C-alpha cells in the first residue's frame, strides 16, 4: 500500500521540526494477528527467527499504510540476555512473551549479573532485513523497556518494593546499572538501521509509582539512559502522568508519548522542550472501536495539540486492520472553516455567525474547541459544543440541550423521531467540506444524540 506520509517528513518531525500536517504512526508494538495470518506466520516462531520477525513487523505497514515498523516484537529480550527464562505463548493465547520467574530477590544482586548475547543478533538482523524491505518508505523504531520495567522483570517485586521503602540506594544503583546496559542495546539497534529508539517505561511510569517515587528512583536513571542513546529518542509512559509532566519534559528525549488517561491539552501546555505524541486508547478505540471512533479519537488528539497521533500503548494483537487504516487515513479529514465567517460570543454564551458570502473559500482550522465552529469530518460539517438554554418547541424533550451546527441533510438520521418538532433553525450556511446546506440548529436531542 502506498504511503501518504513521507518518511522524510517523519524524520524531520523526530528531529524536532514540527509538521503542519500532523502524521499518525507508532514507535510501540503494532503487529497484528490478522497480519501474521496473512503472512502465514506463527506467533511463537517470529521471536526466534530474524526473517520471520522482520516480515511480521513490516506487515502492518504493507497492509495498512501506517508508516512505521517496530522491532523487536516484545520487551523481554534484555531480561533474557541477563539470564531470565521466557514463556512464549501459543497463537490462540494472544500474549507477548513474559519472564517466567524473577532471577534475584534483591536489587543489590543486579550489578553482579552477567549478560550474554541472547536474541540480540537475531533482532539486529531483523532490523537490517526490515530496513532493506520497507526502510525507504517507513521509519523503524528500536524498542527498549525502561530501566525500572526491566528491574521488575528481574527482581522479586515484593522484595523490591520493600527495599524502595527501607533501603533506597541499592535500588537507585541497580537502575543506573540497567540504564547503561540498555543504552548499549539501543546503540546497537541504531547501528543496525533503526531510525529512532523508543524507551517504553511501563512499570516505572509516574502514573503507577506516583510523582515522588518516580522522581526519586526512575527519573535519574531515565535521564542517564536517554543521554546514552543517539538521537532521536522517544519516551513512552503509561498511566496518568499529569502531575509529573514537568519531569518528563526534562528527560532529554526529543518526544514524549502519553496514553489516553492524560489530559493532552494540559500536556501540550506543560511540555516546552519535547514533542508530544499520543494518545489513542489501544483497547477501547483501536481494538474494540470502529473506524469512525478511530477517526474521531485521532481528530481530538490533533485538536488538543499533539505533534503526532500515536496509540497510547502497544496494540492488542487482535486489533482490526481496518482500524489501523482508519488511523492512517485520519489525517485526510482536515478541519475546515470559511475565511470570511467570524465567530463571536454573545452575552448568553451562544455563537453568532456573520456571513459575507454564500460559498466561502476554505482553510485549515486551528481553532479552539470552545470558541469557534469546527468541521470534524465531511459528514459532521459545522460543529460547536457550546451549551445554551432551549425552549420547549415540541415533544419528546429530554433534559439537556445542545446548540450545534449540523448538515441539514444528515438530520433525518438522528435517533429522535420528532426532529422537526424539537429544533429551531436559524439562517443557513454552506458546509465547505461537503458543499451541502448547513443550518445552525438549536436542538433538544434524544438520548442517542443521533449521527450529526
C-alpha positions in Angstrom: 0.0 0.0 0.0 1.5 3.4 -0.9 2.4 5.7 1.9 0.7 9.1 2.1 3.2 10.4 4.7 6.7 10.7 3.6 9.5 9.0 5.5 11.4 12.3 5.2 8.7 14.3 7.0 8.6 11.8 9.9 12.4 12.0 10.3 12.1 15.8 10.2 9.5 15.6 13.0 11.6 13.3 15.1 14.5 15.7 14.7 12.3 18.4 16.3 10.8 20.1 13.2 7.1 20.1 13.7 4.9 19.3 10.7 1.8 21.3 9.7 0.2 18.0 8.5 0.2 16.0 11.7 1.0 12.4 11.0 -0.1 9.1 12.5 2.4 6.4 13.2 3.9 4.5 16.1 7.2 3.5 17.8 5.4 1.0 20.0 4.4 -2.6 19.2 1.8 -2.6 16.4 1.9 -6.1 15.0 -1.5 -7.8 14.5 -2.8 -11.3 14.5 -4.5 -10.7 11.1 -1.2 -9.6 9.6 0.5 -12.7 10.9 -2.1 -14.9 9.4 -1.8 -13.1 6.0 2.0 -13.9 6.1 1.4 -17.5 7.2 3.5 -16.8 10.4 3.1 -18.5 13.8 3.3 -16.0 16.7 5.6 -18.2 18.8 8.1 -18.6 15.9 8.6 -14.9 15.0 10.6 -14.1 18.1 13.4 -16.5 17.3 13.8 -16.1 13.5 15.2 -12.9 12.0 13.4 -13.3 8.7 10.0 -14.1 10.2 10.4 -11.3 12.8 11.2 -8.7 10.0 8.2 -9.9 7.9 5.8 -9.8 10.9 7.0 -6.3 11.9 6.8 -4.9 8.3 3.4 -6.5 7.6 1.4 -3.8 9.3 2.8 -1.1 7.1 2.3 -3.2 4.0 -1.4 -4.0 4.8 -2.5 -0.6 6.3 0.0 2.0 5.1 0.7 3.1 8.7 4.3 4.3 8.0 6.3 2.7 10.9 7.9 -0.6 11.9 8.8 -1.6 15.5 11.4 -4.2 16.5 11.8 -6.4 18.4 8.3 -7.7 18.9 8.5 -7.9 22.7 10.1 -6.3 25.7 11.8 -9.2 27.3 15.0 -9.6 25.1 17.2 -7.5 27.6 16.0 -9.6 30.5 16.7 -12.8 28.5 20.2 -11.5 27.9 20.7 -11.3 31.6 19.6 -14.9 32.2 15.8 -14.7 32.5 13.8 -17.7 31.3 10.9 -16.7 29.0 7.5 -18.0 28.3 6.4 -17.9 24.6 2.6 -18.3 24.4 0.6 -20.2 21.8 -1.1 -18.5 18.9 -4.6 -18.6 20.4 -3.5 -17.0 23.7 -2.6 -13.7 22.0 0.0 -12.7 24.6 3.5 -11.2 24.3 6.4 -13.2 25.8 6.9 -12.9 29.5 9.6 -13.7 32.1 8.8 -17.0 33.8 10.1 -16.0 37.2 12.3 -13.3 38.8 16.1 -14.0 38.8 17.0 -12.3 42.0 15.5 -11.4 45.4 17.3 -8.1 45.9 18.3 -5.1 43.8 21.8 -5.5 45.4 22.3 -8.5 43.1 21.7 -6.7 39.8 25.2 -5.4 39.4 26.6 -8.9 39.8 24.6 -10.3 36.9 26.4 -11.3 33.7 24.9 -11.0 30.3 25.2 -12.9 27.0 24.0 -12.1 23.5 20.7 -13.8 23.9 18.4 -12.9 20.9 20.2 -9.7 20.2 21.9 -10.9 17.0 18.5 -12.1 15.7 16.9 -8.8 16.5 19.7 -6.8 14.8 19.4 -9.0 11.7 15.7 -8.4 11.7 16.2 -4.7 11.8 18.5 -4.9 8.9 16.1 -7.0 6.9 13.2 -4.7 7.6 15.3 -1.7 6.6 16.0 -3.4 3.2 12.4 -4.3 2.8 10.4 -1.1 3.7 13.1 1.3 5.0 12.7 3.7 2.1 9.0 4.3 2.9 8.6 3.7 6.7 10.5 4.7 9.8 11.9 1.9 12.1 11.7 2.1 15.8 14.1 0.1 18.1 12.1 -0.7 21.2 13.5 -0.8 24.7 11.9 -1.3 28.1 12.7 1.4 30.6 15.2 0.6 33.4 12.5 0.2 36.1 10.4 -2.0 33.8 13.5 -4.2 33.2 14.2 -4.3 37.0 10.6 -5.6 37.6 11.3 -8.5 35.2 14.5 -9.4 37.1 13.8 -8.8 40.7 11.1 -10.1 43.1 8.6 -7.3 43.0 7.5 -7.7 46.7 11.1 -7.5 47.9 11.8 -4.6 45.5 9.0 -2.5 46.9 10.2 -3.2 50.5 13.8 -2.1 49.5 12.4 1.1 47.9 10.9 2.0 51.3 13.7 0.9 53.6 16.9 1.0 51.7 16.6 3.1 48.5 20.2 3.4 47.5 20.8 -0.2 46.2 17.6 0.2 44.0 18.9 3.5 42.6 22.3 2.0 41.8 20.6 -1.0 40.2 18.6 1.3 37.9 21.7 3.2 36.8 23.4 -0.1 36.1 20.5 -1.3 33.9 20.4 2.1 32.2 23.9 1.6 31.0 23.1 -1.9 29.8 20.0 -0.8 27.9 21.9 2.1 26.3 24.3 -0.3 24.7 21.4 -2.3 23.2 19.8 0.9 21.9 23.0 1.9 20.2 23.2 -1.5 18.6 19.6 -1.0 17.3 20.6 2.3 15.7 23.7 0.9 14.1 21.6 -2.0 12.6 19.3 0.6 10.9 16.7 1.7 13.4 15.8 5.4 12.7 15.0 6.1 16.4 14.7 4.4 19.7 11.5 4.3 21.8 12.0 3.8 25.5 8.8 2.3 26.9 8.8 2.8 30.7 5.6 1.0 31.6 6.2 -0.2 35.2 8.2 3.0 36.1 5.6 5.5 35.0 4.7 8.3 37.4 1.1 7.2 36.8 1.9 3.9 38.6 4.6 4.8 41.1 3.4 8.3 41.9 5.3 11.5 41.3 7.5 11.3 44.4 8.8 7.8 43.8 9.2 8.4 40.1 11.3 11.5 40.8 13.4 9.6 43.3 14.0 6.3 41.6 13.1 6.3 37.9 13.7 9.8 36.6 17.5 10.0 37.2 18.0 6.6 35.6 15.8 7.5 32.6 17.9 10.7 32.0 21.0 8.6 32.1 19.6 6.1 29.6 18.4 8.7 27.2 21.7 10.6 27.4 23.4 7.4 26.3 21.3 6.9 23.2 21.8 8.6 19.9 19.0 11.0 18.9 16.2 10.9 18.1 14.7 9.3 21.2 11.0 8.9 22.2 10.0 8.3 25.8 6.7 6.5 26.3 5.0 6.2 29.7 1.7 4.6 30.7 -0.9 5.8 33.2 -1.9 9.3 34.3 1.4 11.2 34.3 -0.2 14.6 34.5 1.5 15.5 37.8 5.0 14.7 36.5 4.8 16.4 33.1 7.5 18.9 34.1 9.9 16.0 34.9 9.0 14.2 31.6 9.9 17.4 29.8 13.4 17.2 31.3 14.4 13.6 30.4 16.3 14.7 27.3 14.0 12.8 24.9 13.0 14.5 21.7 9.4 13.4 22.2 7.2 12.1 24.9 4.3 9.6 24.2 1.4 9.6 26.6 -1.6 7.4 26.9 -5.3 8.1 26.9 -5.5 8.8 30.7 -3.6 12.1 30.3 -5.2 15.4 29.5 -3.5 16.2 26.3 -4.2 19.9 26.5 -2.5 20.1 29.8 0.4 18.1 28.5 0.7 20.4 25.5 0.9 23.4 27.8 3.5 21.7 30.1 5.9 20.1 27.6 8.1 23.0 26.5 11.2 21.1 25.3 9.7 18.0 23.8 7.3 16.9 21.1 4.0 15.4 22.2 2.8 12.1 20.8 -0.5 10.3 21.7 -2.9 9.2 22.7 -5.4 6.7 21.2 -6.8 4.1 23.6 -5.4 0.8 22.2 -8.2 -1.2 23.8 -11.5 0.8 23.6 -10.7 2.7 20.4 -8.3 0.7 18.3 -9.3 -2.8 19.2 -13.0 -2.6 20.3 -13.9 0.6 18.5 -14.9 1.0 14.8 -13.3 3.1 12.1 -15.4 6.2 12.9 -14.3 6.0 16.6 -10.7 5.8 15.5 -11.0 8.9 13.2 -12.8 10.8 15.9 -10.2 10.0 18.6 -7.4 11.0 16.2 -9.2 14.3 15.5 -9.5 15.0 19.2 -5.8 14.3 19.7 -4.8 16.6 16.9 -7.1 19.3 18.2 -5.5 19.0 21.6 -2.1 19.9 20.1 -0.2 16.6 19.6 2.7 16.6 17.1 1.9 13.1 16.1 -1.0 10.7 16.7 0.2 7.5 18.4 -1.5 4.7 20.1 -1.3 5.3 23.9 0.4 1.9 24.4 1.2 -1.3 22.5 -1.6 -2.7 20.3 -3.7 -5.6 21.3 -2.8 -8.4 18.8 -6.4 -8.8 17.7 -6.6 -5.1 16.6 -8.5 -5.0 13.3 -6.5 -3.9 10.3 -9.4 -1.7 9.2 -9.0 0.5 12.3 -5.3 0.9 11.6 -6.1 2.0 8.0 -8.6 4.5 9.5 -5.8 5.8 11.8 -3.5 6.3 8.9 -6.2 8.0 6.8 -7.4 10.2 9.7 -5.0 12.9 8.6 -7.1 13.4 5.4 -10.0 14.7 7.4 -8.9 18.3 7.6 -10.7 20.8 9.9 -12.3 23.4 7.6 -13.8 26.8 8.4 -14.5 29.6 5.9 -12.2 32.6 5.9 -15.0 35.2 5.7 -17.0 34.0 8.6 -16.4 35.3 12.1 -17.4 33.7 15.3 -18.2 35.9 18.3 -19.6 35.1 21.7 -22.9 36.8 22.8 -23.8 37.7 26.3 -25.8 34.5 26.6 -22.9 32.1 25.7 -24.2 31.5 22.2 -22.2 31.5 19.0 -23.2 34.1 16.4 -22.1 33.7 12.8 -21.8 36.6 10.4 -21.5 35.9 6.7 -20.4 38.0 3.7 -20.8 35.3 1.1 -22.5 32.1 0.2 -19.6 29.9 -0.9 -16.5 31.0 1.1 -13.0 29.6 0.5 -11.7 27.0 2.9 -8.6 26.9 5.1 -7.3 24.5 7.7 -9.0 25.1 11.1 -6.7 25.7 14.0 -9.5 26.9 16.3 -10.0 26.2 19.9 -12.7 23.7 20.7 -14.6 26.1 23.0 -14.9 29.2 20.9 -15.0 28.6 17.1 -17.1 26.1 15.0 -15.0 23.3 13.5 -15.5 20.7 10.9 -14.6 17.3 12.4 -15.5 15.2 9.3 -17.2 15.6 5.9 -20.4 14.4 7.4 -20.3 16.4 10.6 -19.6 19.7 8.9 -20.0 22.6 11.2 -20.0 21.7 14.9 -19.9 23.6 18.1 -20.4 22.1 21.6 -21.4 25.3 23.2 -24.2 24.7 25.8 -27.2 27.0 25.8 -30.8 27.1 27.0 -33.5 25.9 24.7 -37.2 26.5 24.9 -39.7 23.6 24.5 -40.9 23.6 21.0 -42.1 20.0 20.7 -42.2 16.5 22.2 -40.3 14.5 23.3 -37.9 16.8 25.1 -35.0 15.2 27.0 -33.5 17.2 29.8 -30.3 18.6 28.2 -30.0 20.9 25.2 -27.1 21.4 22.9 -26.6 24.1 20.4 -24.7 22.9 17.4 -24.4 23.4 13.6 -25.0 20.4 11.6 -25.5 19.3 8.0 -29.3 19.6 7.4 -29.2 16.6 5.1 -28.0 14.4 8.0 -30.8 15.5 10.2 -33.0 12.6 9.1 -30.6 10.1 10.5 -31.0 11.3 14.1 -32.4 8.8 16.6 -35.1 11.4 17.6 -38.4 10.8 15.8 -39.5 14.3 16.2 -36.6 16.3 14.9 -38.7 19.0 13.3 -40.7 19.5 16.4 -37.7 19.8 18.7 -35.5 22.1 16.6 -35.1 25.8 15.9 -33.5 26.7 12.6 -31.6 29.9 12.0 -30.3 31.3 8.7 -28.4 28.7 6.7 -24.7 28.5 5.8 -22.9 26.2 3.4 -20.7 23.4 4.7 -17.4 23.9 2.9 -16.4 20.2 3.4 -19.5 18.7 1.7 -20.9 21.6 -0.2 -24.3 20.8 1.3 -26.6 23.1 3.2 -25.7 23.5 6.8 -28.0 25.1 9.3 -27.5 26.3 12.8 -29.8 24.3 14.9 -30.9 24.7 18.5 -31.9 21.2 19.3 -33.2 19.2 22.2 -31.6 15.8 21.3 -32.7 12.4 22.0 -30.6 10.2 24.4 -28.9 8.7 21.4 -27.6 12.1 20.2 -28.1 11.0 16.6 -25.4 10.8 13.9 -24.7 14.5 13.2 
